[in-house]
Protein backbone atom coordinates (compact mmCIF):
# COMPACT_ATOMS: atom_id res chain seq x y z
CA UNK A 1 0.00 0.00 0.00
CA UNK A 2 1.36 3.43 -0.95
CA UNK A 3 2.42 5.78 1.80
CA UNK A 4 -0.50 8.21 1.37
CA UNK A 5 -3.28 5.71 0.81
CA UNK A 6 -5.77 5.41 3.67
CA UNK A 7 -5.72 2.18 5.67
CA UNK A 8 -8.30 -0.41 4.66
CA UNK A 9 -11.54 -0.65 6.59
CA UNK A 10 -10.74 -4.22 7.57
CA UNK A 11 -7.58 -5.85 8.85
CA UNK A 12 -6.86 -8.16 5.90
CA UNK A 13 -3.26 -8.78 4.90
CA UNK A 14 -2.85 -6.64 1.78
CA UNK A 15 0.16 -8.66 0.64
CA UNK A 16 -2.20 -11.53 -0.18
CA UNK A 17 -3.80 -11.26 -3.62
CA UNK A 18 -6.51 -13.77 -4.44
CA UNK A 19 -8.94 -11.95 -6.71
CA UNK A 20 -8.71 -11.09 -10.39
CA UNK A 21 -11.21 -8.89 -12.17
CA UNK A 22 -12.14 -9.50 -15.82
CA UNK A 23 -14.02 -6.65 -17.52
CA UNK A 24 -15.84 -8.59 -20.24
CA UNK A 25 -18.87 -6.43 -21.01
CA UNK A 26 -17.66 -4.88 -24.29
CA UNK A 27 -19.48 -5.41 -27.57
CA UNK A 28 -16.55 -6.55 -29.71
CA UNK A 29 -17.71 -4.50 -32.69
CA UNK A 30 -14.45 -4.98 -34.59
CA UNK A 31 -15.37 -8.67 -34.97
CA UNK A 32 -18.91 -8.22 -36.24
CA UNK A 33 -20.82 -10.14 -37.41
CA UNK A 34 -19.15 -12.97 -35.44
CA UNK A 35 -19.72 -11.16 -32.13
CA UNK A 36 -23.39 -10.40 -32.82
CA UNK A 37 -24.40 -13.51 -30.90
CA UNK A 38 -21.21 -14.53 -29.04
CA UNK A 39 -18.89 -12.68 -26.65
CA UNK A 40 -15.62 -11.57 -28.22
CA UNK A 41 -13.86 -13.12 -25.20
CA UNK A 42 -15.10 -16.52 -26.39
CA UNK A 43 -13.35 -16.25 -29.75
CA UNK A 44 -10.97 -19.23 -29.92
CA UNK A 45 -7.24 -18.92 -30.36
CA UNK A 46 -6.75 -22.38 -31.88
CA UNK A 47 -8.71 -24.53 -29.40
CA UNK A 48 -9.22 -22.29 -26.35
CA UNK A 49 -11.20 -19.07 -26.02
CA UNK A 50 -9.37 -15.86 -25.17
CA UNK A 51 -10.93 -15.65 -21.73
CA UNK A 52 -9.60 -19.10 -20.77
CA UNK A 53 -6.04 -18.00 -21.51
CA UNK A 54 -6.62 -15.02 -19.23
CA UNK A 55 -8.06 -17.08 -16.39
CA UNK A 56 -5.19 -19.55 -16.64
CA UNK A 57 -2.77 -16.64 -16.38
CA UNK A 58 -4.51 -15.36 -13.25
CA UNK A 59 -4.36 -18.83 -11.71
CA UNK A 60 -0.64 -19.06 -12.47
CA UNK A 61 -0.15 -16.03 -10.21
CA UNK A 62 -2.22 -17.51 -7.38
CA UNK A 63 -5.32 -15.42 -8.16
CA UNK A 64 -8.00 -18.09 -7.94
CA UNK A 65 -11.07 -15.93 -7.23
CA UNK A 66 -12.19 -14.88 -10.69
CA UNK A 67 -14.60 -11.94 -10.89
CA UNK A 68 -16.40 -11.20 -14.16
CA UNK A 69 -17.94 -7.83 -14.95
CA UNK A 70 -20.26 -8.86 -17.76
CA UNK A 71 -23.01 -7.29 -19.81
CA UNK A 72 -26.01 -8.17 -21.90
CA UNK A 73 -25.43 -11.18 -24.15
CA UNK A 74 -22.47 -12.56 -22.19
CA UNK A 75 -24.03 -15.65 -20.63
CA UNK A 76 -21.77 -17.92 -22.68
CA UNK A 77 -18.81 -16.91 -20.51
CA UNK A 78 -20.48 -18.10 -17.32
CA UNK A 79 -21.71 -21.26 -19.04
CA UNK A 80 -18.20 -22.00 -20.29
CA UNK A 81 -16.78 -21.99 -16.77
CA UNK A 82 -19.40 -24.44 -15.56
CA UNK A 83 -19.81 -28.19 -15.79
CA UNK A 84 -21.54 -29.41 -18.96
CA UNK A 85 -23.07 -32.65 -17.74
CA UNK A 86 -24.65 -33.68 -21.04
CA UNK A 87 -21.50 -33.08 -23.10
CA UNK A 88 -19.24 -34.79 -20.57
CA UNK A 89 -21.59 -37.78 -20.42
CA UNK A 90 -21.62 -38.08 -24.22
CA UNK A 91 -17.83 -38.19 -24.58
CA UNK A 92 -16.98 -40.02 -21.33
CA UNK A 93 -14.62 -42.91 -22.00
CA UNK A 94 -13.88 -41.82 -25.56
CA UNK A 95 -10.74 -40.36 -27.10
CA UNK A 96 -12.45 -36.95 -27.13
CA UNK A 97 -12.58 -36.74 -23.34
CA UNK A 98 -9.03 -35.38 -23.20
CA UNK A 99 -10.07 -32.22 -25.03
CA UNK A 100 -11.93 -31.02 -21.94
CA UNK A 101 -9.04 -31.59 -19.54
CA UNK A 102 -7.75 -28.00 -19.54
CA UNK A 103 -11.09 -26.32 -18.85
CA UNK A 104 -12.03 -28.94 -16.23
CA UNK A 105 -8.78 -28.15 -14.42
CA UNK A 106 -9.60 -24.43 -14.49
CA UNK A 107 -13.10 -25.04 -13.14
CA UNK A 108 -11.67 -27.17 -10.33
CA UNK A 109 -9.03 -24.63 -9.30
CA UNK A 110 -10.98 -21.37 -9.58
CA UNK A 111 -14.00 -19.81 -7.91
CA UNK A 112 -16.19 -17.59 -10.10
CA UNK A 113 -18.42 -14.62 -9.32
CA UNK A 114 -20.21 -12.27 -11.70
CA UNK A 115 -21.83 -8.86 -11.75
CA UNK A 116 -23.23 -6.90 -14.66
CA UNK A 117 -22.18 -3.52 -16.03
CA UNK A 118 -25.49 -1.98 -17.08
CA UNK A 119 -23.94 0.80 -19.19
CA UNK A 120 -20.71 0.92 -21.20
CA UNK A 121 -18.94 3.91 -19.63
CA UNK A 122 -15.31 2.90 -20.04
CA UNK A 123 -12.76 0.64 -18.38
CA UNK A 124 -12.69 2.72 -15.21
CA UNK A 125 -16.44 2.36 -14.80
CA UNK A 126 -16.21 -1.40 -15.44
CA UNK A 127 -13.62 -1.78 -12.70
CA UNK A 128 -15.66 0.35 -10.30
CA UNK A 129 -18.63 -1.91 -11.04
CA UNK A 130 -16.45 -4.82 -9.89
CA UNK A 131 -15.99 -3.32 -6.41
CA UNK A 132 -19.00 -5.34 -5.28
CA UNK A 133 -17.05 -8.53 -6.04
CA UNK A 134 -13.57 -7.42 -5.00
CA UNK A 135 -14.24 -5.52 -1.77
CA UNK A 136 -11.37 -3.85 0.09
CA UNK A 137 -8.63 -6.16 -1.15
CA UNK A 138 -5.80 -5.82 -3.66
CA UNK A 139 -6.73 -7.43 -6.95
CA UNK A 140 -5.54 -8.19 -10.42
CA UNK A 141 -7.12 -7.02 -13.66
CA UNK A 142 -6.83 -8.96 -16.91
CA UNK A 143 -8.13 -7.63 -20.21
CA UNK A 144 -8.71 -10.79 -22.23
CA UNK A 145 -8.20 -8.91 -25.53
CA UNK A 146 -4.50 -8.86 -24.71
CA UNK A 147 -3.14 -12.37 -25.10
CA UNK A 148 0.24 -12.64 -23.39
CA UNK A 149 2.61 -15.55 -24.00
CA UNK A 150 5.74 -15.98 -21.90
CA UNK A 151 8.43 -18.63 -21.58
CA UNK A 152 8.84 -18.23 -17.81
CA UNK A 153 6.55 -16.48 -15.33
CA UNK A 154 3.30 -15.24 -16.79
CA UNK A 155 2.81 -11.47 -16.95
CA UNK A 156 0.46 -11.62 -13.94
CA UNK A 157 3.09 -13.60 -12.01
CA UNK A 158 5.67 -10.95 -12.84
CA UNK A 159 3.39 -8.17 -11.58
CA UNK A 160 2.29 -10.08 -8.49
CA UNK A 161 5.88 -10.63 -7.40
CA UNK A 162 6.53 -6.89 -7.61
CA UNK A 163 3.34 -6.06 -5.72
CA UNK A 164 4.13 -8.50 -2.92
CA UNK A 165 7.57 -6.94 -2.57
CA UNK A 166 6.48 -3.28 -2.75
CA UNK A 167 2.81 -3.07 -1.79
CA UNK A 168 2.23 -0.63 -4.68
CA UNK A 169 -0.14 -0.81 -7.60
CA UNK A 170 1.71 -2.22 -10.63
CA UNK A 171 0.84 -1.96 -14.31
CA UNK A 172 2.35 -3.81 -17.26
CA UNK A 173 3.97 -1.76 -20.01
CA UNK A 174 5.77 -2.33 -23.30
CA UNK A 175 7.54 -0.18 -25.84
CA UNK A 176 5.44 0.62 -28.91
CA UNK A 177 6.13 2.31 -32.22
CA UNK A 178 5.07 5.83 -33.14
CA UNK A 179 2.17 4.58 -35.27
CA UNK A 180 0.62 2.80 -32.28
CA UNK A 181 1.05 5.41 -29.54
CA UNK A 182 -2.48 6.78 -29.94
CA UNK A 183 -4.00 3.34 -29.24
CA UNK A 184 -2.74 3.09 -25.64
CA UNK A 185 -2.43 4.77 -22.31
CA UNK A 186 1.17 5.99 -22.17
CA UNK A 187 3.32 6.63 -19.10
CA UNK A 188 6.31 8.70 -18.15
CA UNK A 189 8.39 7.54 -15.22
CA UNK A 190 11.63 7.29 -13.33
CA UNK A 191 13.39 3.95 -13.74
CA UNK A 192 14.03 2.66 -10.20
CA UNK A 193 15.23 -0.80 -11.22
CA UNK A 194 15.88 -2.31 -14.64
CA UNK A 195 12.50 -2.29 -16.38
CA UNK A 196 10.63 -0.99 -13.31
CA UNK A 197 9.44 2.63 -13.35
CA UNK A 198 7.83 4.93 -10.78
CA UNK A 199 5.03 6.58 -12.76
CA UNK A 200 5.16 10.38 -12.92
CA UNK A 201 2.67 10.98 -15.74
CA UNK A 202 0.08 9.03 -17.68
CA UNK A 203 -2.03 10.01 -20.69
CA UNK A 204 -4.84 8.02 -22.31
CA UNK A 205 -4.43 7.56 -26.08
CA UNK A 206 -2.34 10.67 -26.74
CA UNK A 207 -1.39 12.06 -30.10
CA UNK A 208 2.24 11.29 -30.88
CA UNK A 209 3.28 14.90 -30.18
CA UNK A 210 1.72 14.74 -26.70
CA UNK A 211 2.99 11.29 -25.69
CA UNK A 212 5.33 11.46 -22.67
CA UNK A 213 7.26 8.35 -23.82
CA UNK A 214 6.88 5.21 -25.93
CA UNK A 215 5.96 3.09 -22.89
CA UNK A 216 2.38 1.89 -23.36
CA UNK A 217 0.09 0.26 -20.82
CA UNK A 218 -1.24 -3.18 -21.71
CA UNK A 219 -4.12 -5.08 -20.15
CA UNK A 220 -2.51 -6.42 -16.97
CA UNK A 221 -2.70 -4.66 -13.60
CA UNK A 222 -2.35 -5.27 -9.87
CA UNK A 223 -4.34 -2.60 -8.05
CA UNK A 224 -4.85 -1.59 -4.43
CA UNK A 225 -8.47 -1.12 -3.30
CA UNK A 226 -8.06 2.66 -2.93
CA UNK A 227 -8.47 2.81 -6.71
CA UNK A 228 -12.24 2.42 -6.21
CA UNK A 229 -12.46 5.67 -4.22
CA UNK A 230 -10.48 7.47 -6.90
CA UNK A 231 -12.67 6.06 -9.68
CA UNK A 232 -15.78 7.27 -7.86
CA UNK A 233 -14.47 10.82 -8.18
CA UNK A 234 -12.95 10.56 -11.67
CA UNK A 235 -14.92 12.57 -14.24
CA UNK A 236 -15.40 11.25 -17.77
CA UNK A 237 -12.27 11.77 -19.84
CA UNK A 238 -11.19 10.60 -23.30
CA UNK A 239 -14.25 9.66 -25.44
CA UNK A 240 -16.56 10.67 -22.59
CA UNK A 241 -15.67 7.53 -20.64
CA UNK A 242 -14.37 7.01 -17.12
CA UNK A 243 -10.73 6.18 -17.77
CA UNK A 244 -8.72 3.94 -15.47
CA UNK A 245 -5.65 5.85 -16.67
CA UNK A 246 -6.98 9.09 -15.11
CA UNK A 247 -7.58 7.41 -11.74
CA UNK A 248 -4.14 5.80 -11.81
CA UNK A 249 -2.55 9.17 -12.48
CA UNK A 250 -4.31 10.56 -9.40
CA UNK A 251 -2.97 7.59 -7.43
CA UNK A 252 0.54 8.16 -8.78
CA UNK A 253 0.44 11.78 -7.65
CA UNK A 254 -0.86 11.04 -4.15
CA UNK A 255 0.98 7.78 -3.54
CA UNK A 256 3.01 5.51 -5.82
CA UNK A 257 2.28 3.51 -8.95
CA UNK A 258 4.86 1.26 -10.56
CA UNK A 259 5.05 0.25 -14.22
CA UNK A 260 6.93 -2.87 -15.29
CA UNK A 261 8.29 -3.63 -18.73
CA UNK A 262 7.21 -7.26 -18.75
CA UNK A 263 9.03 -10.15 -20.35
CA UNK A 264 7.04 -11.96 -23.02
CA UNK A 265 4.94 -11.47 -26.16
CA UNK A 266 1.65 -9.61 -26.28
CA UNK A 267 -0.95 -9.91 -29.04
CA UNK A 268 -3.77 -7.41 -29.54
CA UNK A 269 -6.63 -9.83 -30.04
CA UNK A 270 -9.08 -6.94 -30.02
CA UNK A 271 -8.04 -6.35 -33.63
CA UNK A 272 -8.44 -8.79 -36.50
CA UNK A 273 -4.76 -8.56 -37.48
CA UNK A 274 -3.58 -9.20 -33.91
CA UNK A 275 -6.05 -12.05 -33.48
CA UNK A 276 -4.83 -13.80 -36.63
CA UNK A 277 -1.20 -13.23 -35.60
CA UNK A 278 -1.90 -14.73 -32.16
CA UNK A 279 -3.68 -17.74 -33.66
CA UNK A 280 -0.77 -18.48 -35.99
CA UNK A 281 1.78 -18.07 -33.20
CA UNK A 282 -0.08 -20.32 -30.73
CA UNK A 283 -0.69 -22.96 -33.39
CA UNK A 284 2.95 -23.10 -34.48
CA UNK A 285 4.68 -22.64 -31.11
CA UNK A 286 2.30 -24.20 -28.58
CA UNK A 287 -0.40 -26.35 -30.14
CA UNK A 288 1.82 -28.34 -32.51
CA UNK A 289 4.25 -28.99 -29.65
CA UNK A 290 1.45 -30.45 -27.53
CA UNK A 291 1.84 -27.77 -24.84
CA UNK A 292 -1.81 -26.65 -24.88
Secondary structure, DSSP 8 states (H G I E B T S, - for coil): --TTS---SS---TT---EEEEE-----GGGTTGGGSS-GGG-EETTEEHHHHHHHHHHHTT--EEEEEE-TT-HHHHHHTS--HHHHHHHTTSGGGGGGHHHHHHHHH-EEEEEE-SS---HHHHHHHTHHHH-SS-EEEE-TTEEEE-SSS-HHHHHHHHHHHH-SEEEEEEE--GGGGGGSEEEEEEEEETTEEEEEEEEES--GGG-S-SEEEEEEEEE-THHHHHHHT----GGGS--HHHHHHHHHHHS-EEEEE-SSEEEETTSHHHHHHHHHHHIIIIITTT--
